[in-house]
Amino acid sequence: MTTGEVVRVAKPGLHEAGGRCFQEIEAQAMVKTDFENHLIWIPQAIGYNLPANPNVVKSWRKEFLLLSECQLKAEAESAIYRSGRTASPMQWL
């Protein structure tokens, strides 16, 4: 997976370490977090960095399955699926 979709947070204290800067981007809804499950999602990233083709998205599956089951994962999965369904075929080339 790219850093743009869903990332497993390596350090549980990332929110505190990021301080004011992280709080600003979170307040502007640029990221969604679930620190209890160690996940950060950047919702708009896939729109700016479309996968080269559907096989790229399929390759994310193995890593995606390792993420904790939670509402944020479900939300990200749904958004990634929708972006693939709405992208025109020419965008995959």
N, CA and C atoms as an extended XYZ file, in Angstrom:
279
Properties=species:S:1:pos:R:3:atomname:S:1:resname:S:1:resid:I:1 pbc="F F F"
N         0.838       -1.180        0.000 N   MET     1
C         0.000        0.000        0.000 CA  MET     1
C         0.884        1.245        0.000 C   MET     1
N         0.349        2.287       -0.531 N   THR     2
C         1.073        3.545       -0.487 CA  THR     2
C         0.759        4.245        0.830 C   THR     2
N         1.561        5.237        1.146 N   THR     3
C         1.309        5.988        2.371 CA  THR     3
C         0.010        6.751        2.283 C   THR     3
N        -0.544        6.885        1.081 N   GLY     4
C        -1.753        7.661        0.895 CA  GLY     4
C        -3.028        6.995        1.352 C   GLY     4
N        -3.054        5.724        1.512 N   GLU     5
C        -4.289        5.063        1.851 CA  GLU     5
C        -4.394        4.853        3.359 C   GLU     5
N        -4.074        3.708        3.815 N   VAL     6
C        -4.182        3.428        5.244 CA  VAL     6
C        -2.820        2.992        5.729 C   VAL     6
N        -2.379        3.538        6.843 N   VAL     7
C        -1.047        3.252        7.358 CA  VAL     7
C        -1.157        2.766        8.789 C   VAL     7
N        -0.467        1.691        9.109 N   ARG     8
C        -0.416        1.231       10.487 CA  ARG     8
C         0.577        2.143       11.213 C   ARG     8
N         0.136        2.754       12.274 N   VAL     9
C         0.974        3.682       13.028 CA  VAL     9
C         1.970        2.884       13.860 C   VAL     9
N         3.248        3.142       13.637 N   ALA    10
C         4.282        2.396       14.342 CA  ALA    10
C         4.405        2.826       15.796 C   ALA    10
N         4.222        4.106       16.052 N   LYS    11
C         4.380        4.623       17.411 CA  LYS    11
C         3.031        5.062       17.956 C   LYS    11
N         2.561        4.455       19.027 N   PRO    12
C         1.272        4.862       19.595 CA  PRO    12
C         1.231        6.327       20.003 C   PRO    12
N         2.358        6.931       20.304 N   GLY    13
C         2.391        8.321       20.750 CA  GLY    13
C         2.525        9.323       19.624 C   GLY    13
N         2.256        8.904       18.390 N   LEU    14
C         2.446        9.799       17.251 CA  LEU    14
C         1.644       11.087       17.390 C   LEU    14
N         0.411       10.989       17.848 N   HIS    15
C        -0.423       12.180       17.968 CA  HIS    15
C         0.220       13.197       18.897 C   HIS    15
N         0.720       12.749       20.030 N   GLU    16
C         1.370       13.659       20.970 CA  GLU    16
C         2.683       14.190       20.388 C   GLU    16
N         3.428       13.322       19.713 N   ALA    17
C         4.715       13.727       19.159 CA  ALA    17
C         4.542       14.745       18.036 C   ALA    17
N         3.452       14.594       17.254 N   GLY    18
C         3.215       15.510       16.154 CA  GLY    18
C         2.768       16.873       16.616 C   GLY    18
N         2.235       16.922       17.813 N   GLY    19
C         1.841       18.183       18.419 CA  GLY    19
C         0.858       18.984       17.598 C   GLY    19
N         1.084       20.284       17.608 N   ARG    20
C         0.152       21.218       16.984 CA  ARG    20
C        -0.002       20.971       15.481 C   ARG    20
N         1.073       20.623       14.821 N   CYS    21
C         1.035       20.403       13.375 CA  CYS    21
C         0.061       19.279       13.024 C   CYS    21
N         0.159       18.165       13.736 N   PHE    22
C        -0.740       17.043       13.465 CA  PHE    22
C        -2.171       17.414       13.807 C   PHE    22
N        -2.368       18.148       14.877 N   GLN    23
C        -3.709       18.561       15.275 CA  GLN    23
C        -4.362       19.437       14.198 C   GLN    23
N        -3.558       20.273       13.542 N   GLU    24
C        -4.081       21.146       12.491 CA  GLU    24
C        -4.591       20.346       11.307 C   GLU    24
N        -3.823       19.381       10.840 N   ILE    25
C        -4.267       18.619        9.676 CA  ILE    25
C        -5.445       17.710       10.030 C   ILE    25
N        -5.499       17.260       11.268 N   GLU    26
C        -6.629       16.459       11.715 CA  GLU    26
C        -7.895       17.335       11.797 C   GLU    26
N        -7.755       18.551       12.284 N   ALA    27
C        -8.891       19.468       12.404 CA  ALA    27
C        -9.455       19.846       11.035 C   ALA    27
N        -8.616       19.851       10.016 N   GLN    28
C        -9.058       20.179        8.656 CA  GLN    28
C        -9.528       18.939        7.899 C   GLN    28
N        -9.661       17.829        8.591 N   ALA    29
C       -10.130       16.554        8.015 CA  ALA    29
C        -9.228       16.054        6.901 C   ALA    29
N        -7.948       16.395        6.977 N   MET    30
C        -6.995       15.898        5.992 CA  MET    30
C        -6.546       14.481        6.332 C   MET    30
N        -6.694       14.089        7.573 N   VAL    31
C        -6.407       12.723        8.000 CA  VAL    31
C        -7.526       12.267        8.921 C   VAL    31
N        -7.704       10.961        8.977 N   LYS    32
C        -8.620       10.363        9.941 CA  LYS    32
C        -7.791        9.362       10.736 C   LYS    32
N        -8.041        9.331       12.035 N   THR    33
C        -7.205        8.482       12.886 CA  THR    33
C        -8.037        7.550       13.748 C   THR    33
N        -7.427        6.444       14.078 N   ASP    34
C        -7.958        5.513       15.066 CA  ASP    34
C        -6.735        5.028       15.828 C   ASP    34
N        -6.338        5.792       16.832 N   PHE    35
C        -5.111        5.481       17.552 CA  PHE    35
C        -5.233        4.208       18.380 C   PHE    35
N        -6.441        3.874       18.770 N   GLU    36
C        -6.636        2.633       19.518 CA  GLU    36
C        -6.244        1.424       18.666 C   GLU    36
N        -6.501        1.516       17.365 N   ASN    37
C        -6.149        0.441       16.433 CA  ASN    37
C        -4.896        0.760       15.619 C   ASN    37
N        -4.240        1.854       15.963 N   HIS    38
C        -2.970        2.257       15.353 CA  HIS    38
C        -3.090        2.521       13.852 C   HIS    38
N        -4.136        3.229       13.448 N   LEU    39
C        -4.347        3.513       12.038 CA  LEU    39
C        -4.478        5.002       11.775 C   LEU    39
N        -3.921        5.407       10.646 N   ILE    40
C        -4.086        6.763       10.121 CA  ILE    40
C        -4.462        6.602        8.657 C   ILE    40
N        -5.472        7.345        8.217 N   TRP    41
C        -5.899        7.293        6.828 CA  TRP    41
C        -5.922        8.698        6.265 C   TRP    41
N        -5.399        8.866        5.068 N   ILE    42
C        -5.411       10.149        4.367 CA  ILE    42
C        -6.434       10.008        3.247 C   ILE    42
N        -7.678       10.444        3.493 N   PRO    43
C        -8.776       10.171        2.566 CA  PRO    43
C        -8.585       10.681        1.134 C   PRO    43
N        -8.011       11.846        0.959 N   GLN    44
C        -7.899       12.419       -0.381 CA  GLN    44
C        -6.694       11.914       -1.171 C   GLN    44
N        -5.824       11.151       -0.545 N   ALA    45
C        -4.578       10.739       -1.200 CA  ALA    45
C        -4.811        9.922       -2.464 C   ALA    45
N        -5.761        9.013       -2.429 N   ILE    46
C        -5.981        8.175       -3.611 CA  ILE    46
C        -6.455        8.994       -4.800 C   ILE    46
N        -7.134       10.087       -4.543 N   GLY    47
C        -7.571       10.963       -5.628 CA  GLY    47
C        -6.422       11.682       -6.313 C   GLY    47
N        -5.334       11.893       -5.588 N   TYR    48
C        -4.165       12.568       -6.141 CA  TYR    48
C        -3.113       11.584       -6.637 C   TYR    48
N        -3.261       10.318       -6.262 N   ASN    49
C        -2.260        9.320       -6.618 CA  ASN    49
C        -2.967        8.017       -6.998 C   ASN    49
N        -3.713        8.069       -8.115 N   LEU    50
C        -4.460        6.894       -8.552 CA  LEU    50
C        -3.508        5.738       -8.860 C   LEU    50
N        -3.904        4.535       -8.527 N   PRO    51
C        -3.087        3.372       -8.877 CA  PRO    51
C        -2.964        3.271      -10.401 C   PRO    51
N        -1.858        2.735      -10.857 N   ALA    52
C        -1.610        2.635      -12.295 CA  ALA    52
C        -2.630        1.741      -12.991 C   ALA    52
N        -3.109        0.716      -12.299 N   ASN    53
C        -4.092       -0.194      -12.878 CA  ASN    53
C        -4.754       -0.983      -11.752 C   ASN    53
N        -5.832       -1.693      -12.053 N   PRO    54
C        -6.541       -2.438      -11.006 CA  PRO    54
C        -5.680       -3.484      -10.291 C   PRO    54
N        -4.668       -3.994      -10.961 N   ASN    55
C        -3.796       -4.987      -10.322 CA  ASN    55
C        -3.018       -4.402       -9.145 C   ASN    55
N        -2.743       -3.119       -9.194 N   VAL    56
C        -2.050       -2.467       -8.072 CA  VAL    56
C        -2.937       -2.523       -6.834 C   VAL    56
N        -4.197       -2.214       -7.007 N   VAL    57
C        -5.134       -2.251       -5.884 CA  VAL    57
C        -5.245       -3.680       -5.355 C   VAL    57
N        -5.303       -4.651       -6.250 N   LYS    58
C        -5.369       -6.053       -5.835 CA  LYS    58
C        -4.142       -6.442       -5.011 C   LYS    58
N        -2.983       -5.879       -5.349 N   SER    59
C        -1.759       -6.220       -4.616 CA  SER    59
C        -1.768       -5.669       -3.182 C   SER    59
N        -2.587       -4.666       -2.919 N   TRP    60
C        -2.683       -4.097       -1.572 CA  TRP    60
C        -3.400       -5.038       -0.610 C   TRP    60
N        -4.186       -5.969       -1.141 N   ARG    61
C        -5.043       -6.823       -0.317 CA  ARG    61
C        -4.294       -7.519        0.812 C   ARG    61
N        -3.153       -8.120        0.514 N   LYS    62
C        -2.389       -8.867        1.520 CA  LYS    62
C        -2.035       -7.974        2.715 C   LYS    62
N        -1.558       -6.791        2.451 N   GLU    63
C        -1.187       -5.861        3.526 CA  GLU    63
C        -2.420       -5.304        4.228 C   GLU    63
N        -3.455       -5.035        3.455 N   PHE    64
C        -4.678       -4.479        4.020 CA  PHE    64
C        -5.296       -5.441        5.027 C   PHE    64
N        -5.225       -6.721        4.754 N   LEU    65
C        -5.791       -7.723        5.661 CA  LEU    65
C        -5.068       -7.770        7.007 C   LEU    65
N        -3.852       -7.255        7.071 N   LEU    66
C        -3.090       -7.232        8.321 CA  LEU    66
C        -3.534       -6.104        9.255 C   LEU    66
N        -4.271       -5.132        8.722 N   LEU    67
C        -4.728       -4.011        9.542 CA  LEU    67
C        -5.827       -4.456       10.492 C   LEU    67
N        -5.884       -3.826       11.651 N   SER    68
C        -6.907       -4.138       12.651 CA  SER    68
C        -8.301       -3.860       12.105 C   SER    68
N        -9.241       -4.737       12.417 N   GLU    69
C       -10.632       -4.522       12.021 CA  GLU    69
C       -11.203       -3.388       12.870 C   GLU    69
N       -11.676       -2.347       12.208 N   CYS    70
C       -12.273       -1.218       12.911 CA  CYS    70
C       -13.067       -0.388       11.915 C   CYS    70
N       -13.785        0.581       12.409 N   GLN    71
C       -14.611        1.438       11.564 CA  GLN    71
C       -13.767        2.195       10.540 C   GLN    71
N       -12.589        2.668       10.928 N   LEU    72
C       -11.743        3.423       10.011 CA  LEU    72
C       -11.284        2.540        8.854 C   LEU    72
N       -10.926        1.301        9.132 N   LYS    73
C       -10.523        0.379        8.062 CA  LYS    73
C       -11.681        0.166        7.103 C   LYS    73
N       -12.876       -0.043        7.637 N   ALA    74
C       -14.053       -0.249        6.788 CA  ALA    74
C       -14.331        0.983        5.927 C   ALA    74
N       -14.182        2.160        6.512 N   GLU    75
C       -14.405        3.408        5.778 CA  GLU    75
C       -13.382        3.565        4.656 C   GLU    75
N       -12.136        3.275        4.953 N   ALA    76
C       -11.077        3.368        3.945 CA  ALA    76
C       -11.306        2.360        2.823 C   ALA    76
N       -11.663        1.139        3.200 N   GLU    77
C       -11.906        0.095        2.204 CA  GLU    77
C       -13.033        0.515        1.258 C   GLU    77
N       -14.093        1.045        1.801 N   SER    78
C       -15.223        1.496        1.001 CA  SER    78
C       -14.809        2.623        0.044 C   SER    78
N       -14.041        3.573        0.543 N   ALA    79
C       -13.607        4.703       -0.289 CA  ALA    79
C       -12.662        4.252       -1.404 C   ALA    79
N       -11.765        3.332       -1.094 N   ILE    80
C       -10.844        2.822       -2.112 CA  ILE    80
C       -11.636        2.081       -3.190 C   ILE    80
N       -12.606        1.281       -2.761 N   TYR    81
C       -13.451        0.551       -3.704 CA  TYR    81
C       -14.216        1.527       -4.603 C   TYR    81
N       -14.830        2.537       -3.993 N   ARG    82
C       -15.595        3.523       -4.771 CA  ARG    82
C       -14.708        4.261       -5.759 C   ARG    82
N       -13.490        4.603       -5.357 N   SER    83
C       -12.607        5.343       -6.269 CA  SER    83
C       -12.260        4.500       -7.482 C   SER    83
N       -12.138        3.203       -7.303 N   GLY    84
C       -11.859        2.321       -8.427 CA  GLY    84
C       -13.059        2.154       -9.334 C   GLY    84
N       -14.259        2.165       -8.748 N   ARG    85
C       -15.487        1.982       -9.526 CA  ARG    85
C       -15.846        3.250      -10.304 C   ARG    85
N       -15.419        4.416       -9.823 N   THR    86
C       -15.800        5.658      -10.486 CA  THR    86
C       -14.718        6.171      -11.430 C   THR    86
N       -13.507        5.656      -11.309 N   ALA    87
C       -12.439        6.109      -12.190 CA  ALA    87
C       -12.717        5.617      -13.611 C   ALA    87
N       -12.500        6.470      -14.573 N   SER    88
C       -12.699        6.027      -15.951 CA  SER    88
C       -11.584        5.063      -16.335 C   SER    88
N       -11.837        4.144      -17.257 N   PRO    89
C       -10.803        3.176      -17.642 CA  PRO    89
C        -9.514        3.837      -18.097 C   PRO    89
N        -9.615        4.999      -18.698 N   MET    90
C        -8.394        5.679      -19.180 CA  MET    90
C        -7.511        6.119      -18.022 C   MET    90
N        -8.073        6.351      -16.842 N   GLN    91
C        -7.263        6.759      -15.710 CA  GLN    91
C        -6.394        5.626      -15.197 C   GLN    91
N        -6.732        4.383      -15.555 N   TRP    92
C        -5.943        3.245      -15.097 CA  TRP    92
C        -4.728        2.999      -15.994 C   TRP    92
N        -4.639        3.674      -17.143 N   LEU    93
C        -3.518        3.438      -18.067 CA  LEU    93
C        -2.347        4.324      -17.761 C   LEU    93
